[in-house]
Amino acid sequence: MASITLENLTHSYHANPQADPDFAVKEVSHTWEDGRAYALLGPSGCGKTTLLNIMSGLLQPTRGRILFGDRDVTAISTAERNIAQVFQFPVVYDTMTVGQNLAFPLRNRGMGASYIADRVQRIAQMIGLEAHLDQKARGLTADLKQKISLGRGVVREDVNAILFDEPLTVIDPHLKWELRTQLKTLHREFGHTMIYVTHDQTEALTFAEKVVVMHDGLVVQIGTPQELFDTPAHVFVGYFIGSPGMNFIPASIEGRRAETNGQVINLANDYGNPRGEVVLGIRPEFVALANGSGLPVKINHIRDAGRQRFVNATLFDAEINIVVDADIEIETDMTNVTFDPSRLSVFCDDWRIDAGPLEDVSGDAF
């Protein structure tokens, strides 16, 4: 096993790229630590699979280097990189049994028969294939075939990393949680470096120790699930993480005062005098409906979600969402909102502005 380092890596599918829009992956420099579980998260077309295929050797980068440990592997083949890759759609040998499919990578490397039998049995037990070991892969459901692909990806102990490219796309929703749990168990058990590509934030946040968020070919933030939720580095992270995502309110800022549509919002810290496109960000969980104090809103609709209700409202010209506990009564005269000042984020030209340490601020931002 080894760490994976990307140095000044870029990639374009154009023969002669000139500007940012020509690049599927804009410059990335990052080290994926040995033995950690990562998720590469972002919408379709943002560059996730391109970046994964560069790490595996299926693509050669336009610029930059890839190192496994201290070894430069940029120009060497996929086989020489000693990685396992599980693809979005199951790749299995239909004429082989499930057991033979799982054993194939080990037999291909000349492992002993007793080791192969023990290893196949162990992996089959961990991913729920034990009862199917003697069945031919042909005719199995897509769920079971993808389990075979997952099992074949983790059956080897000597790989440098295991790369997953949206491996649960074809899996029925009720089985996804089970398979994510099994993958986490496999990671704890064997300690491989795992990188999991997905557009699904639930998959990313429940699987990974650290999440790498991509947007338009650019890595915009790397952090733990909690860091992405609490302190998004870019407006895209605020919008993409959370359900509903972060609310954004255009504002101007002077020190600890923000102003929007003539209304003043008190901030917990001094943000100076940022110039550019400035917005305040606040999670729906930290917005409260109020009567008579705060900013005026017009409630559009309320959606009941069991323990919580999601309130959609219009604040001046911006649409915002509010999360309200189910046991809180929403009265007809609740036509204002207040914000928790310690939970307000400030962004300028899409990027987060950090201020000094939070001060002890009581009450609301208004």
Phi, psi and chi 1 to 4 in degrees:
 res  aa     phi    psi   chi1   chi2   chi3   chi4
   1 MET       -  155.9  -66.7 -177.0  -77.9      -
   2 ALA  -157.1  156.8      -      -      -      -
   3 SER   -72.1  156.6   60.6      -      -      -
   4 ILE  -120.8  120.1  -59.1  173.8      -      -
   5 THR  -113.5  128.7  -60.2      -      -      -
   6 LEU  -105.5  123.3  -48.7  179.9      -      -
   7 GLU  -114.8  112.8  -71.9 -173.2   -5.3      -
   8 ASN    49.2   46.1  -55.2  -44.7      -      -
   9 LEU   -85.4  131.1 -161.2   76.6      -      -
  10 THR  -138.1  158.6   63.7      -      -      -
  11 HIS  -150.2  137.8 -172.8   70.7      -      -
  12 SER  -133.4  144.2  174.7      -      -      -
  13 TYR   -89.0   -1.0  -67.4   99.6      -      -
  14 HIS   -88.2  148.0  -63.4  -82.9      -      -
  15 ALA   -68.4  -34.2      -      -      -      -
  16 ASN  -136.4   71.9 -174.2   27.6      -      -
  17 PRO   -65.5  139.5   25.2  -34.1      -      -
  18 GLN  -118.2  -38.9  -60.0  -65.8  -39.5      -
  19 ALA  -132.3  170.1      -      -      -      -
  20 ASP   -49.3  -44.4  -91.3    3.6      -      -
  21 PRO   -61.5  -16.6  -24.4   35.1      -      -
  22 ASP   -79.9   -9.8  -63.3  -27.5      -      -
  23 PHE  -104.8  127.6  -73.2   88.8      -      -
  24 ALA   -75.0  -33.3      -      -      -      -
  25 VAL  -126.7  118.2  173.4      -      -      -
  26 LYS   -84.0  173.3  -60.0  175.1  174.9   66.1
  27 GLU   -55.4  125.8 -170.3  165.9  -58.4      -
  28 VAL  -126.2  129.7  177.1      -      -      -
  29 SER  -131.0  116.6  -66.9      -      -      -
  30 HIS  -164.1  147.0  178.7   59.8      -      -
  31 THR  -111.8  123.6  -64.5      -      -      -
  32 TRP   -89.6  111.6  -47.5   75.4      -      -
  33 GLU   -69.5  146.1  -62.7  173.3   18.8      -
  34 ASP   -60.0  128.9 -176.8   18.9      -      -
  35 GLY    84.6    3.4      -      -      -      -
  36 ARG   -94.9  159.8  -58.0  -69.0  -67.5  -88.6
  37 ALA  -107.1  118.6      -      -      -      -
  38 TYR  -116.9  153.8  -67.5   90.2      -      -
  39 ALA  -120.5  139.3      -      -      -      -
  40 LEU  -107.6  107.0 -168.6   51.0      -      -
  41 LEU  -116.0  137.3  174.2   66.5      -      -
  42 GLY   170.9  170.3      -      -      -      -
  43 PRO   -73.9  167.3   28.0  -34.6      -      -
  44 SER   -57.7  136.9  -63.1      -      -      -
  45 GLY    86.0    5.7      -      -      -      -
  46 CYS   -86.9   -8.7   72.6      -      -      -
  47 GLY   111.4    5.8      -      -      -      -
  48 LYS   -62.1  -54.2  -54.0 -177.1  -58.5  -65.2
  49 THR   -66.4  -36.0  -64.5      -      -      -
  50 THR   -58.3  -46.8  -63.2      -      -      -
  51 LEU   -64.0  -41.0 -169.3   57.3      -      -
  52 LEU   -63.6  -43.2 -162.4   76.0      -      -
  53 ASN   -68.6  -26.9  -72.3  -20.2      -      -
  54 ILE   -68.0  -41.9  -71.5  171.4      -      -
  55 MET   -64.9  -35.7  -74.3 -171.5  -89.2      -
  56 SER   -81.2  -16.5   71.1      -      -      -
  57 GLY    97.0    1.5      -      -      -      -
  58 LEU   -72.4  -21.9  -65.6  176.3      -      -
  59 LEU  -128.6  144.5  -77.6  175.0      -      -
  60 GLN   -95.9  128.8  -70.7  -68.2  -55.5      -
  61 PRO   -68.4  151.9   27.4  -35.2      -      -
  62 THR   -66.0  -42.2  -57.9      -      -      -
  63 ARG  -143.4  158.2  -68.8 -165.2  -70.9  -93.0
  64 GLY    99.6  178.8      -      -      -      -
  65 ARG  -130.0  155.5  -62.1 -162.0  -53.8  161.6
  66 ILE  -121.7  128.3  -51.8  108.1      -      -
  67 LEU  -119.9  134.7  -70.8   85.7      -      -
  68 PHE  -103.7  108.4  -77.9   15.3      -      -
  69 GLY    65.1 -125.4      -      -      -      -
  70 ASP   -97.3    2.1  -63.7  -34.0      -      -
  71 ARG   -94.1  126.5 -176.3 -171.8 -177.7 -164.4
  72 ASP   -77.3  114.8 -172.7  -21.6      -      -
  73 VAL  -110.7   12.0  -59.6      -      -      -
  74 THR   -54.3  -39.0  -48.1      -      -      -
  75 ALA  -102.7    2.6      -      -      -      -
  76 ILE   -97.0  164.0   72.0  172.4      -      -
  77 SER   -73.9  166.7   68.8      -      -      -
  78 THR   -59.7  -44.4  -61.1      -      -      -
  79 ALA   -59.9  -40.6      -      -      -      -
  80 GLU   -70.5  -21.2  -69.3  178.3  -79.5      -
  81 ARG   -77.4  -15.9  -64.0 -172.9 -169.6 -163.1
  82 ASN    58.4   54.2 -165.3   28.5      -      -
  83 ILE  -120.6  162.8   55.9   94.0      -      -
  84 ALA  -115.5  140.7      -      -      -      -
  85 GLN  -131.7  131.5 -171.5  162.5   -0.1      -
  86 VAL  -111.6  125.7  179.0      -      -      -
  87 PHE   -95.5  171.1  -64.8   95.0      -      -
  88 GLN   -60.8  -40.4 -179.8  174.8   -2.5      -
  89 PHE  -110.1  140.1  -62.1  101.7      -      -
  90 PRO   -61.8  134.5   18.3  -28.9      -      -
  91 VAL  -116.3  105.3  179.2      -      -      -
  92 VAL  -133.8  161.8  -60.1      -      -      -
  93 TYR   -94.0  105.5  -58.7  108.2      -      -
  94 ASP   -63.2  -30.3  -83.1  -14.7      -      -
  95 THR   -82.0   -8.6   58.0      -      -      -
  96 MET   -95.2  158.4  -66.5 -177.7 -179.2      -
  97 THR   -75.0  169.0   66.0      -      -      -
  98 VAL   -58.5  -46.0  171.3      -      -      -
  99 GLY   -60.4  -41.3      -      -      -      -
 100 GLN   -66.8  -37.2  -71.2  167.5  -20.5      -
 101 ASN   -61.0  -46.5  -92.8  -81.4      -      -
 102 LEU   -64.8  -34.9  -65.7  178.1      -      -
 103 ALA   -79.0  -18.7      -      -      -      -
 104 PHE   -54.3  -48.4 -175.6   80.8      -      -
 105 PRO   -61.8  -30.9  -21.3   33.5      -      -
 106 LEU   -76.9  -42.6  -56.9  177.0      -      -
 107 ARG   -63.4  -37.3  -70.9 -155.6  174.9  100.3
 108 ASN   -63.3  -22.2 -156.8   34.8      -      -
 109 ARG  -106.0   12.1  -75.3  158.9 -178.8   78.3
 110 GLY    73.0   27.4      -      -      -      -
 111 MET   -69.8  154.4  -59.1  -65.3 -174.2      -
 112 GLY   -69.0  153.5      -      -      -      -
 113 ALA   -62.0  -41.8      -      -      -      -
 114 SER   -68.8  -38.6   61.8      -      -      -
 115 TYR   -63.2  -44.8  172.3   81.8      -      -
 116 ILE   -60.6  -46.1  -68.2  173.6      -      -
 117 ALA   -61.2  -44.2      -      -      -      -
 118 ASP   -65.4  -43.1  -71.4  -14.8      -      -
 119 ARG   -67.8  -43.2 -173.6   70.8  178.4  170.9
 120 VAL   -61.4  -43.3  166.1      -      -      -
 121 GLN   -62.6  -41.1 -170.9   70.1   25.5      -
 122 ARG   -66.3  -46.5 -173.6  176.9 -175.7 -170.9
 123 ILE   -65.8  -41.5  -63.8  -60.5      -      -
 124 ALA   -59.7  -40.4      -      -      -      -
 125 GLN   -64.2  -40.7  -73.6  176.2  -22.3      -
 126 MET   -71.5  -28.7  -66.1 -174.0   78.3      -
 127 ILE  -112.0   11.8   60.9  174.6      -      -
 128 GLY    76.9   34.6      -      -      -      -
 129 LEU  -113.9    6.7  -75.5  174.8      -      -
 130 GLU   -58.4  -38.3 -167.0  176.2   14.2      -
 131 ALA   -75.6   -9.5      -      -      -      -
 132 HIS  -111.4    6.3  -56.9  -80.2      -      -
 133 LEU   -56.7  -33.2  -76.9  173.5      -      -
 134 ASP   -94.4    1.7  -64.2  -34.1      -      -
 135 GLN   -85.0  145.4  -74.2 -177.7 -109.1      -
 136 LYS   -67.8  144.2  -65.7  -78.6 -171.1 -176.7
 137 ALA   -67.7  -29.5      -      -      -      -
 138 ARG   -61.2  131.2 -179.3 -172.2  -68.3  118.5
 139 GLY    92.1  -10.4      -      -      -      -
 140 LEU   -71.8  158.0  -66.7  177.9      -      -
 141 THR   -68.5  161.5   63.9      -      -      -
 142 ALA   -59.9  -35.7      -      -      -      -
 143 ASP   -59.0  -49.3  -67.6  -13.7      -      -
 144 LEU   -67.6  -37.3  -70.8  173.1      -      -
 145 LYS   -64.5  -38.0  -74.1 -174.3  175.2 -177.5
 146 GLN   -70.6  -31.1 -169.3   63.8  -46.2      -
 147 LYS   -61.9  -38.4  -80.8 -168.2  174.5 -172.5
 148 ILE   -61.3  -45.3  -64.3  171.2      -      -
 149 SER   -60.0  -43.7  -69.7      -      -      -
 150 LEU   -62.2  -45.0  -68.0  171.0      -      -
 151 GLY   -62.7  -41.2      -      -      -      -
 152 ARG   -66.7  -30.0 -152.2  167.3   53.8 -148.9
 153 GLY   -69.2  -30.1      -      -      -      -
 154 VAL  -107.9    1.2  -59.9      -      -      -
 155 VAL   -70.1  -28.4   72.8      -      -      -
 156 ARG   -82.9  138.1  -69.8  171.2   52.3 -156.8
 157 GLU   -90.4  -16.7  -64.7 -176.7  -88.5      -
 158 ASP   -99.5    7.5   62.7  -23.5      -      -
 159 VAL   -73.4  151.9  -67.1      -      -      -
 160 ASN   -73.9  -33.7  -76.5  -42.8      -      -
 161 ALA  -164.0  158.4      -      -      -      -
 162 ILE  -118.9  123.6  -54.5  173.2      -      -
 163 LEU  -110.1  128.6  -48.4 -179.4      -      -
 164 PHE  -115.9  121.9  -59.1   93.6      -      -
 165 ASP  -106.2   93.1 -171.6    3.4      -      -
 166 GLU    45.8   57.9  -54.6 -144.2   40.9      -
 167 PRO   -73.1  -11.7   29.8  -36.8      -      -
 168 LEU  -105.7   12.7  -57.0 -174.7      -      -
 169 THR   -57.9  -42.0  -62.1      -      -      -
 170 VAL   -91.0    4.1  -60.2      -      -      -
 171 ILE   -87.2  137.9  -57.3  -62.4      -      -
 172 ASP   -58.2  142.2  -77.2  -14.8      -      -
 173 PRO   -53.5  -38.3  -27.5   35.0      -      -
 174 HIS   -70.7  -15.9   72.3  -80.0      -      -
 175 LEU   -95.6  -12.7  -72.3  176.6      -      -
 176 LYS   -63.0  -44.2  -73.9 -172.6  176.2 -175.2
 177 TRP   -60.4  -43.4  177.8  -94.8      -      -
 178 GLU   -59.8  -45.3  174.5 -166.8  -23.9      -
 179 LEU   -70.4  -37.5  -74.9  177.9      -      -
 180 ARG   -61.2  -41.4  -76.9 -160.4  -57.2  -88.9
 181 THR   -62.4  -41.1  -57.7      -      -      -
 182 GLN   -66.1  -37.9  -71.1  167.2  -13.1      -
 183 LEU   -64.9  -40.6  -77.0  176.5      -      -
 184 LYS   -63.5  -38.5  -73.3  177.5   73.4   72.8
 185 THR   -64.0  -42.7  -59.8      -      -      -
 186 LEU   -62.1  -38.6  -70.8  166.7      -      -
 187 HIS   -65.7  -45.3  177.5 -103.0      -      -
 188 ARG   -63.4  -37.0  -73.6 -166.6  -62.1  -92.8
 189 GLU   -71.6  -43.6 -179.5   80.7   13.4      -
 190 PHE  -107.9  -19.8  -57.2  131.1      -      -
 191 GLY    71.9   21.3      -      -      -      -
 192 HIS   -70.0  150.7  -66.6  108.6      -      -
 193 THR   -68.6  123.4  -57.0      -      -      -
 194 MET  -123.6  132.6  -68.7 -174.8  175.6      -
 195 ILE  -125.0  122.0  -57.9  173.3      -      -
 196 TYR  -120.1  111.7 -174.9  107.5      -      -
 197 VAL   -86.7  132.8  164.7      -      -      -
 198 THR  -159.9  155.0 -179.3      -      -      -
 199 HIS  -101.7   -0.1   63.6  -86.7      -      -
 200 ASP   -99.6  113.1 -174.6  -37.9      -      -
 201 GLN   -63.7  -32.0   63.0  166.0  -61.1      -
 202 THR   -63.7  -45.0  -59.7      -      -      -
 203 GLU   -59.3  -46.1  -72.6 -174.2   12.6      -
 204 ALA   -64.1  -48.1      -      -      -      -
 205 LEU   -73.4  -26.3  -59.5  178.9      -      -
 206 THR   -89.5  -17.6   55.0      -      -      -
 207 PHE   -94.9  -41.9  169.1   77.7      -      -
 208 ALA   -94.9  149.4      -      -      -      -
 209 GLU   -77.1  -38.6  -60.5  166.8  -86.1      -
 210 LYS  -133.2  142.7  -77.3 -160.2  169.9 -177.9
 211 VAL  -115.4  132.3  179.5      -      -      -
 212 VAL  -105.3  114.0  179.5      -      -      -
 213 VAL   -98.3  127.0 -176.9      -      -      -
 214 MET  -112.3  145.8  -68.9 -168.2   71.5      -
 215 HIS  -148.2  120.8  170.8   58.4      -      -
 216 ASP    54.0   44.4 -166.4   24.5      -      -
 217 GLY    81.2    0.0      -      -      -      -
 218 LEU  -116.6  137.5 -171.2   68.8      -      -
 219 VAL   -79.1  113.4  171.7      -      -      -
 220 VAL   -97.3  -20.2  -70.7      -      -      -
 221 GLN  -165.7  144.9 -171.1  169.5    0.3      -
 222 ILE  -126.9  123.6  -58.7  168.6      -      -
 223 GLY  -172.0  176.7      -      -      -      -
 224 THR   -73.0  160.6   64.6      -      -      -
 225 PRO   -52.3  -39.6  -30.3   37.5      -      -
 226 GLN   -67.1  -39.4 -163.6   63.6   49.7      -
 227 GLU   -64.0  -40.0  -72.5  167.1  -14.7      -
 228 LEU   -64.3  -36.0  -59.8 -179.5      -      -
 229 PHE   -74.8  -45.7 -175.6   83.7      -      -
 230 ASP   -78.9  -41.0  -70.5  -19.9      -      -
 231 THR  -134.2   66.2   54.9      -      -      -
 232 PRO   -60.2  133.6   21.6  -31.5      -      -
 233 ALA   -81.6  -15.8      -      -      -      -
 234 HIS  -144.3  151.0 -170.5  -86.0      -      -
 235 VAL   -60.3  -30.9  -67.5      -      -      -
 236 PHE   -62.8  -39.3  176.0   76.9      -      -
 237 VAL   -64.9  -42.7 -179.6      -      -      -
 238 GLY   -59.9  -40.6      -      -      -      -
 239 TYR   -73.3  -41.1  159.1   77.8      -      -
 240 PHE   -80.9  -31.7 -160.4   68.2      -      -
 241 ILE   -94.4  131.5  -59.9  -64.7      -      -
 242 GLY   105.2  151.8      -      -      -      -
 243 SER  -143.3  101.2 -177.3      -      -      -
 244 PRO   -69.4  165.1   -9.5   23.1      -      -
 245 GLY   -75.6 -177.2      -      -      -      -
 246 MET   -65.2  144.9 -178.7  172.4  -91.5      -
 247 ASN   -84.2  144.0  -62.3  -54.2      -      -
 248 PHE  -125.8  132.1  -64.1  104.7      -      -
 249 ILE  -129.2  115.8  -57.5  151.2      -      -
 250 PRO   -59.0  139.9  -20.3   32.4      -      -
 251 ALA  -157.6  164.8      -      -      -      -
 252 SER  -114.4  148.6   59.7      -      -      -
 253 ILE  -130.1  135.1  -67.7  178.3      -      -
 254 GLU  -132.6  106.2  -65.3  -77.4  -11.2      -
 255 GLY    63.9 -114.8      -      -      -      -
 256 ARG  -104.9   18.8  -68.3 -178.9   56.3 -176.9
 257 ARG  -122.3  128.6  -73.6  165.9   54.9   92.0
 258 ALA  -111.2  146.9      -      -      -      -
 259 GLU  -130.8  132.2 -174.7  173.7  -39.5      -
 260 THR  -138.5  125.6  179.9      -      -      -
 261 ASN    51.1   40.1  -78.9   70.5      -      -
 262 GLY    79.2   -1.9      -      -      -      -
 263 GLN   -99.9  138.1  -61.6  -80.8  -20.3      -
 264 VAL   -95.7  134.3  172.0      -      -      -
 265 ILE  -119.4  123.6  -58.2  171.4      -      -
 266 ASN   -79.8  134.1  -64.2  -43.4      -      -
 267 LEU  -103.9  157.2  -54.8  175.3      -      -
 268 ALA   -78.4  -16.1      -      -      -      -
 269 ASN  -142.9  169.0  -67.4  -78.7      -      -
 270 ASP   -89.2  117.6 -170.4  -30.7      -      -
 271 TYR  -104.3   11.4  -72.7   88.3      -      -
 272 GLY    69.7 -141.5      -      -      -      -
 273 ASN  -133.3   71.2 -174.1   17.4      -      -
 274 PRO   -65.9  140.6   23.8  -32.3      -      -
 275 ARG  -114.1  141.9  -69.5  -69.3  178.6 -104.2
 276 GLY   127.6 -159.9      -      -      -      -
 277 GLU   -87.4  103.2 -173.7  177.3  -19.5      -
 278 VAL  -103.3  132.7  177.5      -      -      -
 279 VAL  -135.5  149.3  -63.9      -      -      -
 280 LEU   -91.5  141.5  -61.3  176.7      -      -
 281 GLY  -118.9  134.8      -      -      -      -
 282 ILE  -144.3  130.5 -175.0   78.4      -      -
 283 ARG   -68.7  144.8  -66.3  -78.8 -178.2 -165.6
 284 PRO   -56.9  -26.3  -26.3   34.9      -      -
 285 GLU   -68.4  -18.4  -68.7   81.8   -3.8      -
 286 PHE  -112.6   20.6  -51.8  119.4      -      -
 287 VAL  -109.1  134.8 -178.9      -      -      -
 288 ALA  -122.6  136.3      -      -      -      -
 289 LEU   -72.9  142.2  -75.8  168.3      -      -
 290 ALA  -141.8  168.6      -      -      -      -
 291 ASN  -119.1  105.1  172.5   16.3      -      -
 292 GLY    93.7  -17.4      -      -      -      -
 293 SER  -125.9  150.3   63.2      -      -      -
 294 GLY   101.7 -161.7      -      -      -      -
 295 LEU   -90.1  141.7  -61.2  176.5      -      -
 296 PRO   -75.3  136.6   27.3  -33.5      -      -
 297 VAL  -133.3  159.4  -66.3      -      -      -
 298 LYS  -117.3  118.7  175.3 -177.9  176.8  -64.7
 299 ILE   -75.8  127.2  -66.7  177.8      -      -
 300 ASN   -91.9  -50.2  -59.6  -40.1      -      -
 301 HIS  -161.6  161.1   56.5   80.6      -      -
 302 ILE  -125.5  131.3  -59.6  170.6      -      -
 303 ARG  -117.6  124.4  179.7  163.8   60.0   90.1
 304 ASP   -83.4  128.7 -162.6  -32.5      -      -
 305 ALA  -129.1   41.2      -      -      -      -
 306 GLY    82.8 -103.8      -      -      -      -
 307 ARG   -75.7  -12.1  -69.5 -178.8  -63.0  176.0
 308 GLN  -136.0  160.9  -66.4  175.3  -40.1      -
 309 ARG  -123.8  140.8  -81.5  174.4  -72.6  178.6
 310 PHE  -104.9  119.1  -61.7  118.8      -      -
 311 VAL  -104.5  125.0  179.7      -      -      -
 312 ASN  -103.0  130.9  178.4  -89.7      -      -
 313 ALA  -143.0  165.7      -      -      -      -
 314 THR  -111.6  124.0  -60.1      -      -      -
 315 LEU  -112.7  108.3  171.0   62.6      -      -
 316 PHE    53.6 -115.5  -56.7  122.4      -      -
 317 ASP  -102.7    6.4  -65.4  -34.7      -      -
 318 ALA  -108.1  142.5      -      -      -      -
 319 GLU   -89.4  131.9 -174.9  177.4  -71.0      -
 320 ILE  -129.1  159.3   66.1  167.6      -      -
 321 ASN  -118.7  147.6  -68.2  -62.1      -      -
 322 ILE  -132.8  133.1  -51.3  156.3      -      -
 323 VAL  -101.5  123.6  174.7      -      -      -
 324 VAL  -123.2  131.5  179.8      -      -      -
 325 ASP   -60.5  143.9  -72.4  -19.4      -      -
 326 ALA   -62.0  -26.6      -      -      -      -
 327 ASP   -83.5    0.3   57.9   -4.3      -      -
 328 ILE   -95.0  123.7  -64.7  176.2      -      -
 329 GLU   -75.9  130.3 -167.1   68.2   30.1      -
 330 ILE   -94.5  108.2  -60.7  176.3      -      -
 331 GLU   -85.8  156.5  -54.7  -71.6   -8.5      -
 332 THR   -66.5  -24.0   56.4      -      -      -
 333 ASP   -92.1    9.3   59.4   -5.0      -      -
 334 MET   -83.2   85.1  -73.1 -177.6  169.7      -
 335 THR  -116.6   21.6   55.7      -      -      -
 336 ASN  -135.2  161.7  -61.8   80.3      -      -
 337 VAL  -131.0  148.8  -70.5      -      -      -
 338 THR  -124.1  154.5   59.5      -      -      -
 339 PHE  -115.7  145.5  -56.0  146.7      -      -
 340 ASP   -75.3  112.2 -179.7  -18.2      -      -
 341 PRO   -62.2  -30.0   20.1  -30.8      -      -
 342 SER   -72.1  -11.1   68.4      -      -      -
 343 ARG  -108.0    5.2  -65.6  -68.8 -169.9  162.8
 344 LEU   -79.0  134.5  -80.1  165.2      -      -
 345 SER  -110.6  151.1  -62.8      -      -      -
 346 VAL  -120.5  131.6  177.6      -      -      -
 347 PHE  -125.5  140.8  -59.6   88.5      -      -
 348 CYS  -128.7  123.9 -177.0      -      -      -
 349 ASP    50.9   44.6  -65.2  -29.6      -      -
 350 ASP    82.5  -14.6  -66.6  -22.6      -      -
 351 TRP  -105.0  145.0  -68.0   96.1      -      -
 352 ARG   -65.2  139.7 -177.6 -176.0 -171.3   82.4
 353 ILE  -104.8  125.7  -60.2  174.7      -      -
 354 ASP   -96.4  140.5  -74.2  -38.4      -      -
 355 ALA  -110.4 -169.6      -      -      -      -
 356 GLY   -73.0 -175.7      -      -      -      -
 357 PRO   -57.5  145.7  -21.3   32.4      -      -
 358 LEU   -60.7  135.7  -71.1  176.1      -      -
 359 GLU   -91.9  165.5  -61.9  177.4   11.0      -
 360 ASP   -77.7  101.7 -177.5   11.9      -      -
 361 VAL  -113.2  119.9  178.7      -      -      -
 362 SER  -100.1  157.2   58.0      -      -      -
 363 GLY    80.1 -160.7      -      -      -      -
 364 ASP   -99.8  179.2  -62.5  -45.9      -      -
 365 ALA   -81.0    5.0      -      -      -      -
 366 PHE  -126.1      -  -52.9   95.4      -      -
